[in-house]
Amino acid sequence: MTAELNSRKAVPVTIGSTVIYCDDFRVTAVKSVSEAATASGLGVITNVFPRAAKLTISGRIYDEDNPMGAVISANAMLRSTLTLEIEYRGLKFTGCYVQSYDIRDPGKDYIEVSITLLTQQSITNSEVTA
């Protein structure tokens, strides 16, 4: 059995006014379940709800004019109560809040960045325009 390995280019993702060339994308979500004991000693589920989905977008930023402007932008988004809309490979995430960021200048032609966002909204398909 032979496996053919392919590579793909980094996907540009716009977060606020920053474009990140995404090398690594992760989305996680969990459901919160509350349980209580009954008088007979058995367990019963008393409450169920989806927790906010967590998106982590990691990659590179290329900005020759203002390479560390990403720090100012990410910090402003972190402190803001405004929500963002993010699109990634056909998925749309709305109502996103920046939870955290990690920005590193490795001394190369780009800045390394990882931004984590939270959304309580449903994940939908992006509208495809021809």
Phi and psi in degrees as GROMACS dihedral restraints (atoms count N, CA, C in turn):
[ dihedral_restraints ]
;  ai    aj    ak    al  type     phi  dphi    fc
    3     4     5     6     1  -111.9    20    10
    4     5     6     7     1   141.2    20    10
    6     7     8     9     1  -113.3    20    10
    7     8     9    10     1   130.7    20    10
    9    10    11    12     1   -98.2    20    10
   10    11    12    13     1   121.4    20    10
   12    13    14    15     1   -94.2    20    10
   13    14    15    16     1   130.2    20    10
   15    16    17    18     1  -122.0    20    10
   16    17    18    19     1   152.2    20    10
   18    19    20    21     1  -118.9    20    10
   19    20    21    22     1   157.1    20    10
   21    22    23    24     1  -128.2    20    10
   22    23    24    25     1   159.2    20    10
   24    25    26    27     1   -75.3    20    10
   25    26    27    28     1   155.6    20    10
   27    28    29    30     1   -63.0    20    10
   28    29    30    31     1   141.0    20    10
   30    31    32    33     1   -91.1    20    10
   31    32    33    34     1   123.3    20    10
   33    34    35    36     1   -71.5    20    10
   34    35    36    37     1   129.0    20    10
   36    37    38    39     1  -125.4    20    10
   37    38    39    40     1   127.7    20    10
   39    40    41    42     1   -96.3    20    10
   40    41    42    43     1   123.4    20    10
   42    43    44    45     1  -122.8    20    10
   43    44    45    46     1   109.1    20    10
   45    46    47    48     1    63.8    20    10
   46    47    48    49     1  -121.7    20    10
   48    49    50    51     1  -103.5    20    10
   49    50    51    52     1     8.9    20    10
   51    52    53    54     1  -105.0    20    10
   52    53    54    55     1   134.2    20    10
   54    55    56    57     1  -104.3    20    10
   55    56    57    58     1   120.4    20    10
   57    58    59    60     1  -107.0    20    10
   58    59    60    61     1   129.0    20    10
   60    61    62    63     1   -86.4    20    10
   61    62    63    64     1    98.9    20    10
   63    64    65    66     1   -75.6    20    10
   64    65    66    67     1   120.3    20    10
   66    67    68    69     1   -99.7    20    10
   67    68    69    70     1   -21.9    20    10
   69    70    71    72     1  -145.8    20    10
   70    71    72    73     1   124.2    20    10
   72    73    74    75     1  -126.9    20    10
   73    74    75    76     1   135.6    20    10
   75    76    77    78     1  -140.5    20    10
   76    77    78    79     1   136.4    20    10
   78    79    80    81     1  -130.0    20    10
   79    80    81    82     1   131.5    20    10
   81    82    83    84     1  -131.1    20    10
   82    83    84    85     1   148.3    20    10
   84    85    86    87     1  -149.8    20    10
   85    86    87    88     1   149.0    20    10
   87    88    89    90     1  -138.6    20    10
   88    89    90    91     1   159.5    20    10
   90    91    92    93     1  -107.0    20    10
   91    92    93    94     1   132.7    20    10
   93    94    95    96     1   -90.3    20    10
   94    95    96    97     1   132.4    20    10
   96    97    98    99     1  -127.9    20    10
   97    98    99   100     1   127.9    20    10
   99   100   101   102     1  -103.6    20    10
  100   101   102   103     1   137.5    20    10
  102   103   104   105     1  -125.1    20    10
  103   104   105   106     1   154.0    20    10
  105   106   107   108     1  -143.0    20    10
  106   107   108   109     1   156.3    20    10
  108   109   110   111     1   -87.4    20    10
  109   110   111   112     1   143.0    20    10
  111   112   113   114     1   -90.3    20    10
  112   113   114   115     1   173.0    20    10
  114   115   116   117     1   -61.9    20    10
  115   116   117   118     1   -28.5    20    10
  117   118   119   120     1   -85.1    20    10
  118   119   120   121     1     0.1    20    10
  120   121   122   123     1    91.1    20    10
  121   122   123   124     1     1.1    20    10
  123   124   125   126     1   -87.7    20    10
  124   125   126   127     1   161.6    20    10
  126   127   128   129     1   -93.2    20    10
  127   128   129   130     1   150.2    20    10
  129   130   131   132     1  -139.3    20    10
  130   131   132   133     1   140.4    20    10
  132   133   134   135     1   -81.2    20    10
  133   134   135   136     1   125.6    20    10
  135   136   137   138     1  -106.3    20    10
  136   137   138   139     1   -20.7    20    10
  138   139   140   141     1  -158.2    20    10
  139   140   141   142     1   138.5    20    10
  141   142   143   144     1  -136.9    20    10
  142   143   144   145     1   131.4    20    10
  144   145   146   147     1  -156.2    20    10
  145   146   147   148     1   147.7    20    10
  147   148   149   150     1   -75.9    20    10
  148   149   150   151     1   135.7    20    10
  150   151   152   153     1   -84.6    20    10
  151   152   153   154     1   167.7    20    10
  153   154   155   156     1   -60.6    20    10
  154   155   156   157     1   139.8    20    10
  156   157   158   159     1   -75.9    20    10
  157   158   159   160     1   143.9    20    10
  159   160   161   162     1  -113.3    20    10
  160   161   162   163     1   124.3    20    10
  162   163   164   165     1  -109.5    20    10
  163   164   165   166     1   133.3    20    10
  165   166   167   168     1  -123.3    20    10
  166   167   168   169     1   120.2    20    10
  168   169   170   171     1  -115.5    20    10
  169   170   171   172     1   119.1    20    10
  171   172   173   174     1  -123.7    20    10
  172   173   174   175     1   141.1    20    10
  174   175   176   177     1   175.0    20    10
  175   176   177   178     1  -144.7    20    10
  177   178   179   180     1  -128.0    20    10
  178   179   180   181     1   151.2    20    10
  180   181   182   183     1  -120.5    20    10
  181   182   183   184     1   130.8    20    10
  183   184   185   186     1  -112.2    20    10
  184   185   186   187     1   112.4    20    10
  186   187   188   189     1  -150.4    20    10
  187   188   189   190     1    93.6    20    10
  189   190   191   192     1   -66.8    20    10
  190   191   192   193     1   -32.7    20    10
  192   193   194   195     1   -73.2    20    10
  193   194   195   196     1   -38.7    20    10
  195   196   197   198     1  -146.2    20    10
  196   197   198   199     1    71.3    20    10
  198   199   200   201     1   -61.2    20    10
  199   200   201   202     1   -32.0    20    10
  201   202   203   204     1   -96.1    20    10
  202   203   204   205     1     8.7    20    10
  204   205   206   207     1   -61.1    20    10
  205   206   207   208     1   -22.2    20    10
  207   208   209   210     1   -62.0    20    10
  208   209   210   211     1   -31.7    20    10
  210   211   212   213     1   -65.6    20    10
  211   212   213   214     1   -47.3    20    10
  213   214   215   216     1   -61.2    20    10
  214   215   216   217     1   -45.6    20    10
  216   217   218   219     1   -63.6    20    10
  217   218   219   220     1   -47.7    20    10
  219   220   221   222     1   -64.1    20    10
  220   221   222   223     1   -40.2    20    10
  222   223   224   225     1   -65.4    20    10
  223   224   225   226     1   -39.7    20    10
  225   226   227   228     1   -64.5    20    10
  226   227   228   229     1   -41.6    20    10
  228   229   230   231     1   -66.9    20    10
  229   230   231   232     1   -36.7    20    10
  231   232   233   234     1   -63.3    20    10
  232   233   234   235     1   -39.9    20    10
  234   235   236   237     1   -85.3    20    10
  235   236   237   238     1    -8.7    20    10
  237   238   239   240     1   -86.8    20    10
  238   239   240   241     1   153.0    20    10
  240   241   242   243     1   -97.0    20    10
  241   242   243   244     1    -0.5    20    10
  243   244   245   246     1   -72.4    20    10
  244   245   246   247     1   148.1    20    10
  246   247   248   249     1  -100.9    20    10
  247   248   249   250     1   158.9    20    10
  249   250   251   252     1  -118.3    20    10
  250   251   252   253     1   158.6    20    10
  252   253   254   255     1  -115.3    20    10
  253   254   255   256     1   127.7    20    10
  255   256   257   258     1  -121.3    20    10
  256   257   258   259     1   137.0    20    10
  258   259   260   261     1  -121.1    20    10
  259   260   261   262     1   136.6    20    10
  261   262   263   264     1  -145.8    20    10
  262   263   264   265     1   115.2    20    10
  264   265   266   267     1    45.1    20    10
  265   266   267   268     1    49.5    20    10
  267   268   269   270     1    91.3    20    10
  268   269   270   271     1    -1.0    20    10
  270   271   272   273     1  -107.5    20    10
  271   272   273   274     1   143.2    20    10
  273   274   275   276     1  -119.1    20    10
  274   275   276   277     1   130.2    20    10
  276   277   278   279     1  -118.5    20    10
  277   278   279   280     1   118.2    20    10
  279   280   281   282     1  -113.0    20    10
  280   281   282   283     1   162.9    20    10
  282   283   284   285     1    65.1    20    10
  283   284   285   286     1    35.6    20    10
  285   286   287   288     1   -87.2    20    10
  286   287   288   289     1   137.3    20    10
  288   289   290   291     1  -112.8    20    10
  289   290   291   292     1   138.9    20    10
  291   292   293   294     1   -75.1    20    10
  292   293   294   295     1   121.6    20    10
  294   295   296   297     1   -93.0    20    10
  295   296   297   298     1   -39.4    20    10
  297   298   299   300     1  -159.7    20    10
  298   299   300   301     1   162.6    20    10
  300   301   302   303     1  -145.5    20    10
  301   302   303   304     1   155.0    20    10
  303   304   305   306     1  -140.3    20    10
  304   305   306   307     1   114.8    20    10
  306   307   308   309     1  -121.7    20    10
  307   308   309   310     1   132.9    20    10
  309   310   311   312     1  -133.1    20    10
  310   311   312   313     1   134.6    20    10
  312   313   314   315     1  -103.1    20    10
  313   314   315   316     1   100.8    20    10
  315   316   317   318     1   -82.3    20    10
  316   317   318   319     1     7.0    20    10
  318   319   320   321     1    79.0    20    10
  319   320   321   322     1    25.1    20    10
  321   322   323   324     1  -115.1    20    10
  322   323   324   325     1  -162.8    20    10
  324   325   326   327     1   -82.0    20    10
  325   326   327   328     1     7.7    20    10
  327   328   329   330     1  -147.1    20    10
  328   329   330   331     1   165.4    20    10
  330   331   332   333     1  -107.9    20    10
  331   332   333   334     1   134.9    20    10
  333   334   335   336     1   -88.4    20    10
  334   335   336   337     1   136.0    20    10
  336   337   338   339     1  -142.8    20    10
  337   338   339   340     1   146.9    20    10
  339   340   341   342     1  -138.1    20    10
  340   341   342   343     1   123.3    20    10
  342   343   344   345     1  -122.4    20    10
  343   344   345   346     1   131.7    20    10
  345   346   347   348     1  -109.4    20    10
  346   347   348   349     1   130.0    20    10
  348   349   350   351     1  -123.0    20    10
  349   350   351   352     1   154.7    20    10
  351   352   353   354     1  -121.5    20    10
  352   353   354   355     1   141.9    20    10
  354   355   356   357     1  -143.6    20    10
  355   356   357   358     1   138.1    20    10
  357   358   359   360     1   -94.7    20    10
  358   359   360   361     1    -9.3    20    10
  360   361   362   363     1   -77.3    20    10
  361   362   363   364     1   161.8    20    10
  363   364   365   366     1   -69.2    20    10
  364   365   366   367     1   148.0    20    10
  366   367   368   369     1   -88.1    20    10
  367   368   369   370     1   129.9    20    10
  369   370   371   372     1  -126.5    20    10
  370   371   372   373     1   172.2    20    10
  372   373   374   375     1   -80.2    20    10
  373   374   375   376     1   142.2    20    10
  375   376   377   378     1   -71.8    20    10
  376   377   378   379     1   147.7    20    10
  378   379   380   381     1   -75.4    20    10
  379   380   381   382     1   130.4    20    10
  381   382   383   384     1   -94.9    20    10
  382   383   384   385     1   126.0    20    10
  384   385   386   387     1  -108.7    20    10
  385   386   387   388     1   140.9    20    10
